[in-house]
Amino acid sequence: MRIGIDVRYLSHGLMGGVHTYETFFVPALISLAKNHQIFLYADTKQPFELLNLPPEVTVRYLPWKNGLSSIQNDWSMRETMAQDHLDVVHFPANYGFGPKNTRVVITLHDEINIMPWLRIIGGHPKKARTMVLMTYLHIFSMAALKQAHLILTVSDYARGKIAQFSRLDPKKIIPIPHAPPPDLRKIESPDVLNEVRARLGIRRPFILADAIKNPAVILQAWKQLSPDLRANRQILFFTRRPDPPQEVLKAVEEGTAQLLLRPDRADLIALYNMAEVFVFPSKIEGFGLPLLEAMTCGAPVIASNRGSIPEVAGNAACLIDAEDSTALAGYLTSLFTRPMEAERLRKLGYLRAAQYTWSLTAQKILDGYQTALAV
């Protein structure tokens, strides 16, 4: 096959789920597809992140001058692709338009871009620029789905939601899960963990949580714990966003919590290793990769039962309703006071996370290309 992949997330200096997806599935796919010719389409905004590529891989660079260049490249890319006579083109970032006579595969990570427009722009107040961008993504994601030959997504839950809002035949949508990044590991050296603890000013045992994933229910549950359980512990929130929720900032002021803004990757891995519990009461998840990250590093997990989380966690996490602070407090109490239960969850977490690998994900994506060719 002659395979084309839009990899502009790897030349934009971006972070987030799509960047993680491209960072790991593309190299894994290249390793598996040695008998195929692969064309990667990046742009010139930032240096391309993948180095030392084998001879069967060609990188094409689209010009980038300003924010409008991304929109222009959304359309001009197919002209560049047409010159490479591709059999299959893959757009991993929710939408894209391939050249004529080429099978198009799109990874749609969740249903957000294809929900009814009023639901997309509703909710909390948004800046005009954000609303314009969300409208653009909605219009072109819907248009892209109509001309795609195959849709990949990250879970059975996401598949159902995409089918609901797009009205596509569910058989056209294939769930292929993500996997933990390969840098995750159990850190055995106390010296490494002690250095991180001292440098970050962590003075008490802690539960770890993402500051933007429903922190209110965590803080409510914390108040329900007995004073002796709270006395020598804290909540440690982390976030990559510069504007964490106000309730998190208030908890930091009160001394209940500590907040780390944009911790680097090595520190985050150490935090997963040190956490007494990782709490993830997210209200909606298309996949929920942090669950597998925490499990790989040995943290017992408490998570919500919404979205894809039960599908990903299996029997390796304590599940609660995302608004049930009483149930969360009960599970925290159990894990704080019953070391054997915490150890049982750690072992189940290791086993669960080990079932997900980027090599397996890449093989399923490659199989998806073959499926698209047969359509």
VMD Tcl script that draws the C-alpha trace (Angstrom):
set ca {
  {0.00 0.00 0.00}
  {0.90 3.63 -0.45}
  {-0.27 5.17 2.83}
  {-0.58 8.87 3.60}
  {-0.94 10.24 7.14}
  {-1.67 13.83 8.20}
  {0.85 14.36 11.03}
  {0.63 18.14 11.49}
  {0.18 17.70 15.25}
  {3.82 16.59 15.25}
  {5.00 19.86 13.70}
  {2.91 22.33 15.71}
  {4.39 22.09 19.21}
  {0.97 21.02 20.48}
  {0.07 18.87 23.47}
  {-2.99 16.80 24.28}
  {-4.66 13.59 23.21}
  {-4.26 13.84 19.43}
  {-0.57 14.69 19.82}
  {-0.08 11.66 22.08}
  {-1.94 9.48 19.58}
  {0.23 10.54 16.64}
  {3.43 10.47 18.70}
  {3.07 6.77 19.44}
  {0.93 5.14 16.77}
  {2.88 6.57 13.81}
  {6.31 5.13 14.82}
  {4.66 1.84 15.78}
  {2.91 1.70 12.41}
  {6.15 2.45 10.56}
  {7.81 -0.47 12.37}
  {5.02 -2.81 11.28}
  {4.56 -1.55 7.72}
  {8.02 -2.18 6.27}
  {6.51 -3.59 3.07}
  {4.44 -0.47 2.49}
  {5.32 3.06 1.34}
  {4.36 5.71 3.89}
  {3.99 9.44 3.24}
  {3.78 11.81 6.21}
  {2.31 15.29 5.73}
  {3.61 17.86 8.22}
  {3.95 21.63 8.07}
  {6.71 24.11 8.85}
  {5.34 25.75 12.01}
  {7.73 23.84 14.29}
  {10.52 21.28 13.71}
  {9.06 17.87 12.89}
  {9.26 15.62 15.94}
  {9.97 12.26 14.30}
  {13.64 11.70 13.44}
  {15.74 8.96 11.82}
  {12.91 7.65 9.67}
  {13.53 4.59 7.46}
  {13.79 4.89 3.64}
  {10.24 3.67 3.03}
  {8.94 6.83 4.78}
  {8.71 10.18 2.96}
  {7.89 13.45 4.73}
  {6.15 16.26 2.83}
  {6.17 19.75 4.37}
  {3.30 22.17 3.83}
  {4.05 25.90 4.25}
  {2.94 27.58 7.48}
  {3.02 31.36 7.95}
  {0.21 32.13 10.42}
  {-2.96 30.71 11.94}
  {-4.81 30.88 8.63}
  {-2.18 28.57 7.11}
  {-3.68 25.62 9.00}
  {-7.07 26.23 7.39}
  {-5.50 26.68 3.97}
  {-3.55 23.43 4.40}
  {-6.74 21.61 5.37}
  {-7.76 22.11 1.75}
  {-4.48 22.23 -0.17}
  {-3.12 19.06 1.44}
  {-5.21 16.84 -0.78}
  {-3.55 18.34 -3.85}
  {-0.14 17.42 -2.43}
  {-1.44 13.96 -1.54}
  {-2.79 13.45 -5.06}
  {0.73 13.77 -6.45}
  {1.82 10.79 -4.33}
  {-0.83 8.45 -5.81}
  {-1.92 7.12 -2.42}
  {-4.08 4.07 -1.86}
  {-5.19 5.13 1.63}
  {-4.97 8.42 3.51}
  {-5.42 8.65 7.28}
  {-6.47 11.83 9.10}
  {-5.84 11.16 12.81}
  {-7.13 14.54 14.08}
  {-10.90 14.22 13.65}
  {-11.34 15.47 10.06}
  {-9.67 15.75 6.68}
  {-10.32 15.60 2.95}
  {-8.42 13.18 0.74}
  {-7.81 13.23 -3.01}
  {-10.14 11.55 -5.49}
  {-9.84 7.80 -5.94}
  {-8.13 7.43 -2.54}
  {-9.66 5.61 0.40}
  {-10.07 7.98 3.37}
  {-9.75 6.89 7.01}
  {-10.53 9.37 9.81}
  {-9.88 8.94 13.51}
  {-12.68 10.73 15.35}
  {-11.66 10.66 19.01}
  {-15.05 11.58 20.44}
  {-18.41 13.05 19.50}
  {-17.76 16.66 20.51}
  {-17.24 18.10 17.01}
  {-20.34 16.44 15.58}
  {-22.89 17.15 18.28}
  {-25.65 19.66 17.41}
  {-24.06 23.07 16.96}
  {-26.05 24.75 19.75}
  {-24.85 22.11 22.22}
  {-21.26 22.59 21.11}
  {-21.22 26.35 21.65}
  {-23.47 26.27 24.71}
  {-22.45 25.87 28.33}
  {-19.90 28.20 29.90}
  {-19.14 31.55 28.18}
  {-16.68 31.38 25.28}
  {-14.60 33.95 23.45}
  {-15.62 34.80 19.89}
  {-12.46 33.21 18.48}
  {-13.24 29.95 20.30}
  {-16.79 29.90 18.97}
  {-15.57 30.48 15.41}
  {-13.06 27.63 15.74}
  {-15.66 25.27 17.22}
  {-18.07 26.13 14.41}
  {-15.39 25.48 11.79}
  {-14.52 22.12 13.34}
  {-18.19 21.15 13.52}
  {-18.93 21.99 9.88}
  {-15.85 20.34 8.46}
  {-15.92 17.29 10.73}
  {-19.48 16.56 9.59}
  {-18.49 17.06 5.95}
  {-15.40 14.88 6.33}
  {-17.36 12.00 7.85}
  {-19.70 11.91 4.88}
  {-16.86 11.30 2.42}
  {-14.77 8.97 4.62}
  {-14.66 5.27 3.83}
  {-13.85 4.22 7.42}
  {-14.00 5.89 10.83}
  {-11.67 4.85 13.63}
  {-12.34 5.83 17.23}
  {-10.97 5.00 20.66}
  {-13.67 2.97 22.42}
  {-17.01 1.24 22.04}
  {-18.56 4.10 23.98}
  {-17.20 6.66 21.49}
  {-18.35 4.47 18.62}
  {-21.92 4.54 19.92}
  {-21.93 8.29 20.42}
  {-20.47 8.94 16.96}
  {-23.06 6.68 15.37}
  {-25.80 8.49 17.30}
  {-24.82 12.00 16.21}
  {-23.55 11.24 12.69}
  {-26.22 8.67 11.80}
  {-23.51 6.58 10.20}
  {-23.78 2.80 10.06}
  {-21.97 1.56 13.21}
  {-20.26 -1.06 11.02}
  {-18.36 1.80 9.39}
  {-16.89 2.79 12.78}
  {-14.11 0.68 14.32}
  {-12.98 1.15 17.93}
  {-9.22 0.89 18.37}
  {-7.99 1.80 21.87}
  {-5.00 3.91 22.76}
  {-2.22 2.59 25.00}
  {0.02 3.85 27.80}
  {3.09 5.74 26.54}
  {6.22 3.54 26.72}
  {8.03 5.90 29.11}
  {5.68 4.96 31.96}
  {7.18 2.63 34.53}
  {7.30 1.66 38.17}
  {10.17 3.59 39.76}
  {12.00 1.34 42.19}
  {14.61 3.84 43.43}
  {13.55 5.70 46.61}
  {16.25 8.28 45.88}
  {14.59 9.27 42.61}
  {11.21 9.70 44.27}
  {12.68 11.55 47.26}
  {14.42 14.01 44.94}
  {11.15 14.79 43.15}
  {9.29 15.04 46.44}
  {11.82 17.52 47.84}
  {12.10 19.60 44.67}
  {8.32 19.95 44.30}
  {7.81 20.68 47.99}
  {5.60 17.64 48.64}
  {5.60 17.14 52.41}
  {2.64 14.81 52.96}
  {1.25 11.62 51.38}
  {-1.29 12.54 48.72}
  {-4.04 11.52 46.40}
  {-3.36 12.61 42.82}
  {-5.94 14.18 40.51}
  {-6.23 16.21 37.31}
  {-7.40 19.69 38.32}
  {-9.84 20.00 35.41}
  {-11.52 16.61 35.82}
  {-14.42 17.36 38.16}
  {-12.38 18.57 41.17}
  {-15.51 19.67 43.06}
  {-16.57 16.11 43.87}
  {-13.05 15.29 45.10}
  {-13.08 18.27 47.46}
  {-16.56 17.36 48.70}
  {-15.43 13.79 49.38}
  {-12.32 15.05 51.16}
  {-14.46 16.93 53.68}
  {-16.33 13.70 54.44}
  {-13.19 11.82 55.47}
  {-12.47 11.44 59.15}
  {-10.11 14.09 60.59}
  {-7.40 11.53 61.34}
  {-7.31 10.39 57.69}
  {-7.05 13.98 56.46}
  {-4.59 15.15 59.06}
  {-1.39 13.90 57.43}
  {-2.55 13.82 53.81}
  {-3.32 16.26 51.00}
  {-4.81 16.39 47.53}
  {-2.24 17.03 44.83}
  {-3.78 18.50 41.71}
  {-1.90 18.84 38.43}
  {-2.96 20.53 35.21}
  {-1.49 21.62 31.90}
  {-3.92 24.55 31.75}
  {-2.89 27.94 33.15}
  {-6.39 28.67 34.51}
  {-7.36 25.91 36.97}
  {-10.88 25.97 38.47}
  {-11.52 28.41 41.30}
  {-12.39 25.63 43.78}
  {-8.92 24.18 43.27}
  {-7.26 27.54 43.93}
  {-9.39 27.95 47.07}
  {-8.37 24.50 48.34}
  {-4.73 25.43 47.82}
  {-5.23 28.64 49.83}
  {-6.86 26.64 52.63}
  {-3.97 24.17 52.75}
  {-6.10 21.21 51.68}
  {-4.42 20.84 48.31}
  {-1.25 21.50 46.38}
  {-1.31 22.50 42.71}
  {1.36 21.77 40.12}
  {1.03 23.65 36.85}
  {2.33 21.81 33.80}
  {4.62 19.32 35.55}
  {7.16 17.85 33.17}
  {6.78 14.27 32.02}
  {9.38 12.75 34.34}
  {7.82 14.45 37.35}
  {4.31 13.31 36.40}
  {5.52 9.71 36.18}
  {7.06 10.09 39.64}
  {3.78 11.53 40.97}
  {1.85 8.53 39.67}
  {4.38 6.32 41.46}
  {4.10 8.18 44.77}
  {0.32 8.64 44.86}
  {-1.63 6.72 47.46}
  {-4.58 6.85 45.06}
  {-5.22 8.35 41.62}
  {-8.73 9.84 41.50}
  {-10.35 10.42 38.09}
  {-14.06 11.32 38.50}
  {-14.37 12.65 34.96}
  {-17.85 13.49 33.72}
  {-17.10 12.41 30.15}
  {-14.24 10.56 28.48}
  {-13.86 9.20 24.97}
  {-11.09 6.93 26.24}
  {-9.41 7.92 29.51}
  {-5.67 7.38 29.00}
  {-4.71 8.73 32.47}
  {-6.30 5.60 33.96}
  {-3.78 3.38 32.20}
  {-0.93 5.78 32.98}
  {-1.67 5.58 36.70}
  {-2.12 1.80 36.63}
  {1.19 1.30 34.82}
  {2.95 3.27 37.55}
  {1.30 1.35 40.38}
  {-1.33 3.79 41.65}
  {-4.67 2.37 42.81}
  {-7.44 4.05 40.83}
  {-10.85 5.44 41.72}
  {-12.75 6.70 38.68}
  {-16.23 7.63 37.51}
  {-18.47 5.14 35.76}
  {-19.22 7.48 32.86}
  {-18.22 7.45 29.23}
  {-15.62 4.88 28.25}
  {-14.08 4.62 31.72}
  {-15.70 1.29 32.74}
  {-14.67 -0.15 29.37}
  {-11.03 0.89 29.84}
  {-10.69 0.20 33.56}
  {-12.36 -3.20 33.60}
  {-12.22 -4.67 37.11}
  {-9.00 -2.82 37.96}
  {-10.53 0.34 39.46}
  {-13.16 1.40 41.99}
  {-15.97 3.05 40.02}
  {-18.38 5.71 41.27}
  {-20.94 8.06 39.79}
  {-19.14 11.29 38.89}
  {-21.30 13.28 41.35}
  {-21.27 10.80 44.26}
  {-18.89 12.30 46.81}
  {-20.08 9.89 49.52}
  {-19.09 6.83 47.48}
  {-15.74 8.46 46.67}
  {-15.11 9.16 50.37}
  {-15.96 5.54 51.15}
  {-13.46 4.16 48.63}
  {-10.75 6.58 49.80}
  {-11.31 5.46 53.39}
  {-11.08 1.82 52.35}
  {-7.83 2.28 50.45}
  {-6.26 4.40 53.20}
  {-7.11 1.90 55.95}
  {-6.84 -1.45 54.11}
  {-3.36 -1.84 52.61}
  {-4.22 -5.26 51.18}
  {-7.09 -3.77 49.17}
  {-4.82 -1.07 47.80}
  {-2.26 -3.71 46.83}
  {-4.97 -5.80 45.15}
  {-5.93 -2.82 42.98}
  {-2.28 -2.16 42.13}
  {-1.83 -5.71 40.86}
  {-5.06 -5.61 38.87}
  {-4.01 -2.26 37.41}
  {-0.66 -3.62 36.20}
  {-2.44 -6.51 34.47}
  {-5.08 -4.27 32.92}
  {-2.65 -1.68 31.57}
  {-0.42 -4.40 30.09}
  {-3.28 -5.40 27.77}
  {-2.87 -2.11 25.87}
  {0.20 -1.55 23.67}
  {0.91 0.84 20.81}
  {2.14 -2.04 18.69}
  {-1.27 -3.70 18.99}
  {-3.00 -0.38 18.29}
  {-0.85 0.18 15.18}
  {-1.58 -3.33 13.88}
  {-5.31 -2.71 14.22}
  {-4.95 0.62 12.39}
  {-3.03 -1.11 9.59}
  {-5.81 -3.70 9.41}
  {-8.26 -0.79 9.19}
  {-6.47 0.51 6.09}
  {-6.95 -2.89 4.47}
  {-10.62 -2.77 5.42}
  {-10.98 0.67 3.81}
  {-9.41 -0.64 0.60}
  {-12.01 -3.39 0.48}
  {-14.96 -0.97 0.81}
}
mol new
graphics top color blue
foreach p $ca { graphics top sphere $p radius 0.5 }
foreach p [lrange $ca 0 end-1] q [lrange $ca 1 end] { graphics top cylinder $p $q radius 0.2 }
display resetview
